[in-house]
């Protein structure tokens, strides 16, 4: 909590481990040169969250702590290696251990886990609903009841919302896993009845986020001071938009996903060595010019014509559209391509993989997972036969996460009928790895259909 712009002194009853973590966070935040409220609203979408973390009344999630370090390193223009997170993780682990060893903590953690599971399931449902909106819009265009311009606008909005929903869903799943680990660790502590640790009454029920279990002796704030001692940094509002081109991590990546979707700015270093890039750049510039002249329909027609290009030229088109500030059109093209034949989708995704466009090939396969189970099976098999096993796993994993349990069962039945052993194992591995509630729903559908419920039930020959 700030009083006249100055953080209040820490309470005397804070545990030592929590106090050291809070001091570390305060050093990092001061070095960023922006107010906790501004950073909190921008990165965490909760204007008061960082204040609670900095006064020690609430333990931050680990991803928030790690993100803060990376934000500062990126702000300084530094490259942070794996060891750069070590102290933050150790401090957070120590604070988690002392808080979770309190009597009655198991019950509190179970309540927190239940709340996070509800949040995770809500976000999963939101993701599925947005995918259905996109499917409905595509059907409306094909039926002629929606114009291409309206479709493009709706697709851009849906894409942005879907990107954010997916990022938040991923974060919620990770926090559920962390809370499950904390519950298990707290139950072990409760069974062993260790000596009580001093915690202070003000911590009762205050800690509600996930964190690791390993404890290690925390050091001083050396790393935070080293980061803070780099060059002089800008402050205040200038910092608020300073991360538009950098890689995001942890909480900030999730929070900024909605801002970095279809309308994200072009990369600062444009790559031009894609096959057909010269022609693609010329087309992208013409489309941009037509839109500036108010000829939106003609621009859209030129964009649709580009969809007849061979798959090997598609990365060049994506790069050129991004370089000319038209990433929204890339999202449109990916949605459209996802409804093509399984062999075409597989080919386009492979060329995106070869071009290093990971976000785009994952987006394409994510949308393609909405296709009928026969098409998804053919797509996965085509990818595996061509040697692109990881991409097949991503496609099948998306089906498990976003389709109905009945649709997953239909896919498993189809793969078994086609004797696609590798793909069958991959989809069941994804079922095994799903969140508990989701796994129970899917396995119930598989059991009802008389299908294997787990990869463990498959013979070794399917490996």
Order of alpha helices (4+ residues) and beta strands (2+ residues): beta-beta-alpha-alpha-alpha-alpha-alpha-alpha-alpha-alpha-alpha-alpha-alpha-alpha-alpha-alpha-alpha-alpha-alpha-alpha-alpha-alpha-alpha
